[in-house]
Protein backbone atom coordinates (compact mmCIF):
# COMPACT_ATOMS: atom_id res chain seq x y z
CA UNK A 1 0.00 0.00 0.00
CA UNK A 2 1.28 3.44 -0.94
CA UNK A 3 1.59 5.55 2.22
CA UNK A 4 3.93 8.28 0.94
CA UNK A 5 3.83 10.17 -2.32
CA UNK A 6 7.55 9.56 -2.87
CA UNK A 7 6.69 5.88 -3.36
CA UNK A 8 4.84 6.84 -6.54
CA UNK A 9 8.16 7.72 -8.18
CA UNK A 10 9.64 4.28 -7.58
CA UNK A 11 6.46 2.46 -8.56
CA UNK A 12 6.12 4.49 -11.76
CA UNK A 13 9.77 3.83 -12.63
CA UNK A 14 9.08 0.09 -12.42
CA UNK A 15 6.43 0.40 -15.13
CA UNK A 16 6.96 0.99 -18.83
CA UNK A 17 7.71 4.62 -19.61
CA UNK A 18 4.76 6.67 -20.81
CA UNK A 19 4.46 9.89 -22.78
CA UNK A 20 2.84 13.02 -21.39
CA UNK A 21 1.44 15.77 -23.62
CA UNK A 22 1.76 19.14 -21.89
CA UNK A 23 -0.57 22.01 -22.78
CA UNK A 24 1.27 25.35 -22.56
CA UNK A 25 4.66 24.18 -21.31
CA UNK A 26 6.44 27.56 -21.25
CA UNK A 27 6.83 27.57 -17.46
CA UNK A 28 9.87 26.69 -15.37
CA UNK A 29 7.98 24.65 -12.74
CA UNK A 30 6.21 22.62 -15.41
CA UNK A 31 9.39 22.00 -17.35
CA UNK A 32 11.33 21.09 -14.22
CA UNK A 33 8.72 18.43 -13.46
CA UNK A 34 8.80 17.13 -17.03
CA UNK A 35 12.60 17.07 -17.12
CA UNK A 36 12.77 15.15 -13.85
CA UNK A 37 10.10 12.70 -15.02
CA UNK A 38 12.17 12.04 -18.13
CA UNK A 39 15.39 11.62 -16.13
CA UNK A 40 13.67 9.22 -13.74
CA UNK A 41 12.47 7.14 -16.67
CA UNK A 42 8.82 7.74 -15.80
CA UNK A 43 7.65 9.70 -18.81
CA UNK A 44 8.82 11.31 -22.01
CA UNK A 45 7.21 14.59 -23.02
CA UNK A 46 5.47 16.27 -25.92
CA UNK A 47 5.43 20.00 -25.20
CA UNK A 48 3.04 22.52 -26.73
CA UNK A 49 3.58 26.26 -26.64
CA UNK A 50 5.92 28.95 -27.88
CA UNK A 51 8.96 27.03 -29.16
CA UNK A 52 11.40 29.87 -28.50
CA UNK A 53 10.20 30.46 -24.93
CA UNK A 54 10.27 26.76 -24.09
CA UNK A 55 13.74 26.35 -25.57
CA UNK A 56 15.01 29.39 -23.68
CA UNK A 57 13.72 28.06 -20.33
CA UNK A 58 15.18 24.61 -20.97
CA UNK A 59 18.55 26.15 -21.90
CA UNK A 60 18.47 28.29 -18.74
CA UNK A 61 17.88 25.09 -16.77
CA UNK A 62 20.97 23.52 -18.35
CA UNK A 63 18.96 21.17 -20.56
CA UNK A 64 19.26 20.54 -24.29
CA UNK A 65 16.00 21.58 -26.03
CA UNK A 66 16.76 18.99 -28.72
CA UNK A 67 16.02 16.26 -26.15
CA UNK A 68 12.34 17.28 -26.14
CA UNK A 69 9.60 17.30 -28.75
CA UNK A 70 8.06 20.77 -28.92
CA UNK A 71 4.90 21.51 -30.91
CA UNK A 72 4.46 25.18 -31.76
CA UNK A 73 1.24 26.74 -30.51
CA UNK A 74 0.54 30.44 -30.11
CA UNK A 75 -2.49 30.72 -27.84
CA UNK A 76 -3.62 28.85 -24.73
CA UNK A 77 -6.55 27.46 -26.71
CA UNK A 78 -4.24 26.13 -29.41
CA UNK A 79 -1.92 24.63 -26.80
CA UNK A 80 -4.82 22.78 -25.18
CA UNK A 81 -6.20 21.56 -28.51
CA UNK A 82 -2.84 20.29 -29.74
CA UNK A 83 -1.99 18.53 -26.47
CA UNK A 84 -5.38 16.80 -26.45
CA UNK A 85 -4.87 15.90 -30.11
CA UNK A 86 -1.61 14.10 -29.27
CA UNK A 87 -3.51 11.90 -26.82
CA UNK A 88 -6.29 11.25 -29.32
CA UNK A 89 -3.74 10.25 -31.95
CA UNK A 90 -2.11 7.80 -29.55
CA UNK A 91 1.16 9.72 -29.38
CA UNK A 92 0.75 10.35 -25.64
CA UNK A 93 -0.70 8.31 -22.75
CA UNK A 94 -1.16 11.21 -20.31
CA UNK A 95 -2.40 14.79 -20.68
CA UNK A 96 -1.03 17.57 -18.46
CA UNK A 97 -2.13 21.13 -17.78
CA UNK A 98 0.69 23.64 -17.97
CA UNK A 99 0.57 27.42 -17.59
CA UNK A 100 -3.04 28.04 -18.64
CA UNK A 101 -6.40 28.26 -16.90
CA UNK A 102 -8.28 25.11 -15.97
CA UNK A 103 -11.32 26.40 -17.87
CA UNK A 104 -9.44 26.77 -21.15
CA UNK A 105 -7.70 23.45 -20.66
CA UNK A 106 -10.82 21.45 -19.81
CA UNK A 107 -12.82 23.03 -22.64
CA UNK A 108 -10.51 21.16 -25.01
CA UNK A 109 -10.81 17.96 -22.96
CA UNK A 110 -14.61 17.84 -22.95
CA UNK A 111 -15.15 18.98 -26.55
CA UNK A 112 -17.66 16.49 -27.98
CA UNK A 113 -15.92 16.26 -31.35
CA UNK A 114 -12.21 16.59 -30.59
CA UNK A 115 -11.94 15.97 -26.84
CA UNK A 116 -11.37 12.97 -24.59
CA UNK A 117 -14.87 12.11 -23.38
CA UNK A 118 -15.70 8.47 -22.66
CA UNK A 119 -19.28 8.71 -21.42
CA UNK A 120 -18.10 8.43 -17.81
CA UNK A 121 -18.18 11.31 -15.36
CA UNK A 122 -14.87 13.17 -15.41
CA UNK A 123 -13.69 14.02 -11.89
CA UNK A 124 -10.69 15.24 -9.95
CA UNK A 125 -8.83 13.27 -7.29
CA UNK A 126 -6.21 14.96 -5.13
CA UNK A 127 -3.94 13.07 -2.76
CA UNK A 128 -2.42 14.72 0.30
CA UNK A 129 0.43 13.57 2.49
CA UNK A 130 0.23 15.34 5.84
CA UNK A 131 2.97 14.43 8.36
CA UNK A 132 0.44 14.02 11.18
CA UNK A 133 -1.96 11.68 9.35
CA UNK A 134 0.19 8.63 8.70
CA UNK A 135 -1.19 7.75 5.28
CA UNK A 136 -2.36 9.34 2.06
CA UNK A 137 -5.71 11.10 2.02
CA UNK A 138 -7.70 11.31 -1.21
CA UNK A 139 -9.93 14.36 -1.65
CA UNK A 140 -12.63 14.45 -4.32
CA UNK A 141 -13.91 16.50 -6.07
CA UNK A 142 -12.32 19.88 -5.46
CA UNK A 143 -11.57 20.84 -9.02
CA UNK A 144 -14.03 19.64 -11.65
CA UNK A 145 -17.65 19.15 -10.65
CA UNK A 146 -18.99 22.28 -9.01
CA UNK A 147 -22.30 21.32 -7.40
CA UNK A 148 -22.86 17.61 -8.12
CA UNK A 149 -26.21 15.93 -7.49
CA UNK A 150 -26.52 12.49 -5.92
CA UNK A 151 -25.98 10.59 -9.19
CA UNK A 152 -22.90 12.64 -9.99
CA UNK A 153 -21.49 12.17 -6.48
CA UNK A 154 -21.86 8.42 -6.89
CA UNK A 155 -19.87 8.57 -10.14
CA UNK A 156 -17.21 10.77 -8.53
CA UNK A 157 -16.89 8.33 -5.65
CA UNK A 158 -16.63 5.35 -8.00
CA UNK A 159 -13.76 7.07 -9.83
CA UNK A 160 -11.92 7.83 -6.58
CA UNK A 161 -12.29 4.28 -5.28
CA UNK A 162 -10.85 2.95 -8.54
CA UNK A 163 -7.80 5.22 -8.24
CA UNK A 164 -7.22 4.43 -4.55
CA UNK A 165 -7.40 0.70 -5.19
CA UNK A 166 -4.60 0.99 -7.74
CA UNK A 167 -2.45 2.32 -4.91
CA UNK A 168 -2.97 -0.88 -2.94
CA UNK A 169 -5.91 -0.05 -0.68
CA UNK A 170 -8.23 -3.02 -1.20
CA UNK A 171 -11.28 -1.73 0.70
CA UNK A 172 -10.99 2.05 1.22
CA UNK A 173 -12.85 3.93 3.91
CA UNK A 174 -14.90 6.83 2.53
CA UNK A 175 -16.22 9.75 4.56
CA UNK A 176 -19.04 11.76 2.98
CA UNK A 177 -18.15 15.14 4.44
CA UNK A 178 -20.91 17.56 5.44
CA UNK A 179 -21.30 20.37 7.95
CA UNK A 180 -22.50 17.94 10.62
CA UNK A 181 -23.16 14.24 11.17
CA UNK A 182 -26.94 14.47 11.38
CA UNK A 183 -29.31 13.88 8.47
CA UNK A 184 -31.24 17.12 7.98
CA UNK A 185 -34.12 17.15 5.45
CA UNK A 186 -33.35 20.82 4.79
CA UNK A 187 -29.68 20.16 3.92
CA UNK A 188 -29.37 18.23 0.66
CA UNK A 189 -25.74 17.25 1.22
CA UNK A 190 -26.69 15.27 4.34
CA UNK A 191 -29.46 13.46 2.48
CA UNK A 192 -27.05 12.60 -0.34
CA UNK A 193 -24.41 11.37 2.10
CA UNK A 194 -26.94 9.12 3.81
CA UNK A 195 -28.01 7.67 0.46
CA UNK A 196 -24.43 7.07 -0.65
CA UNK A 197 -23.64 5.21 2.57
CA UNK A 198 -26.46 2.75 1.77
CA UNK A 199 -25.69 2.09 -1.90
CA UNK A 200 -24.88 -1.53 -2.79
CA UNK A 201 -22.82 -0.07 -5.64
CA UNK A 202 -20.02 0.53 -3.12
CA UNK A 203 -19.75 -2.87 -1.48
CA UNK A 204 -16.02 -2.78 -2.26
CA UNK A 205 -15.58 0.20 0.09
CA UNK A 206 -16.69 1.33 3.54
CA UNK A 207 -18.83 4.42 2.99
CA UNK A 208 -20.29 6.42 5.85
CA UNK A 209 -21.88 9.82 6.34
CA UNK A 210 -23.01 12.46 6.72
CA UNK A 211 -20.01 13.29 8.86
CA UNK A 212 -18.10 16.42 9.82
CA UNK A 213 -14.50 16.78 8.73
CA UNK A 214 -13.24 16.34 12.29
CA UNK A 215 -14.95 12.96 12.65
CA UNK A 216 -13.65 11.88 9.26
CA UNK A 217 -9.99 12.34 10.09
CA UNK A 218 -9.62 12.40 13.90
CA UNK A 219 -10.05 9.35 16.14
CA UNK A 220 -9.76 11.72 19.09
CA UNK A 221 -12.75 13.73 17.85
CA UNK A 222 -14.70 10.52 17.31
CA UNK A 223 -14.05 9.45 20.90
CA UNK A 224 -14.69 12.88 22.39
CA UNK A 225 -18.02 13.32 20.59
CA UNK A 226 -19.10 9.74 21.17
CA UNK A 227 -19.65 9.18 17.46
CA UNK A 228 -20.75 5.57 16.96
CA UNK A 229 -18.92 4.38 13.88
CA UNK A 230 -15.91 2.11 14.17
CA UNK A 231 -14.63 3.17 10.73
CA UNK A 232 -14.64 6.91 11.43
CA UNK A 233 -11.60 9.06 12.14
CA UNK A 234 -9.12 7.65 9.64
CA UNK A 235 -10.62 8.01 6.17
CA UNK A 236 -8.86 7.07 2.95
CA UNK A 237 -11.21 9.21 0.85
CA UNK A 238 -13.02 12.45 1.62
CA UNK A 239 -16.02 12.94 -0.65
CA UNK A 240 -16.99 16.61 -0.46
CA UNK A 241 -20.44 18.05 -1.27
CA UNK A 242 -19.21 20.86 -3.55
CA UNK A 243 -15.99 21.90 -5.24
CA UNK A 244 -15.77 24.95 -2.98
CA UNK A 245 -15.53 22.71 0.08
CA UNK A 246 -12.94 20.52 -1.62
CA UNK A 247 -10.90 23.45 -2.87
CA UNK A 248 -10.91 25.02 0.59
CA UNK A 249 -9.86 21.84 2.39
CA UNK A 250 -7.17 21.21 -0.21
CA UNK A 251 -5.68 24.70 0.01
CA UNK A 252 -5.73 24.46 3.82
CA UNK A 253 -3.90 21.13 3.64
CA UNK A 254 -1.22 22.73 1.49
CA UNK A 255 -0.78 26.12 3.13
CA UNK A 256 -1.65 25.43 6.78
CA UNK A 257 -0.70 21.77 7.21
CA UNK A 258 2.30 21.79 4.85
CA UNK A 259 1.02 18.69 3.08
CA UNK A 260 2.59 17.38 -0.10
CA UNK A 261 0.12 16.63 -2.86
CA UNK A 262 -0.49 15.05 -6.24
CA UNK A 263 -3.60 15.30 -8.36
CA UNK A 264 -5.13 13.82 -11.48
CA UNK A 265 -8.41 13.91 -13.37
CA UNK A 266 -9.94 10.54 -14.23
CA UNK A 267 -12.87 9.39 -16.33
CA UNK A 268 -11.44 10.64 -19.63
CA UNK A 269 -9.69 8.59 -22.32
CA UNK A 270 -6.38 9.13 -20.52
CA UNK A 271 -5.27 10.23 -17.04
CA UNK A 272 -4.96 14.01 -16.81
CA UNK A 273 -2.43 15.77 -14.63
CA UNK A 274 -4.24 18.79 -13.26
CA UNK A 275 -2.87 20.78 -10.35
CA UNK A 276 -2.80 24.50 -9.60
CA UNK A 277 -0.53 26.75 -11.63
CA UNK A 278 0.90 27.88 -8.29
CA UNK A 279 1.92 24.34 -7.29
CA UNK A 280 5.64 23.61 -7.29
CA UNK A 281 7.62 21.27 -9.54
CA UNK A 282 7.58 18.49 -6.95
CA UNK A 283 3.78 18.41 -6.89
CA UNK A 284 3.70 18.34 -10.67
CA UNK A 285 6.27 15.51 -10.83
CA UNK A 286 4.38 13.46 -8.23
CA UNK A 287 1.20 14.01 -10.22
CA UNK A 288 2.88 12.71 -13.38
CA UNK A 289 3.97 9.64 -11.42
CA UNK A 290 0.43 9.17 -10.10
CA UNK A 291 -0.96 9.39 -13.63
CA UNK A 292 1.61 6.86 -14.82
CA UNK A 293 0.35 4.48 -12.10
CA UNK A 294 -3.12 4.60 -13.61
Order of alpha helices (4+ residues) and beta strands (2+ residues): alpha-beta-alpha-beta-alpha-beta-alpha-beta-alpha-beta-beta-alpha-beta-alpha-beta-alpha-alpha-beta-alpha-beta-beta-alpha
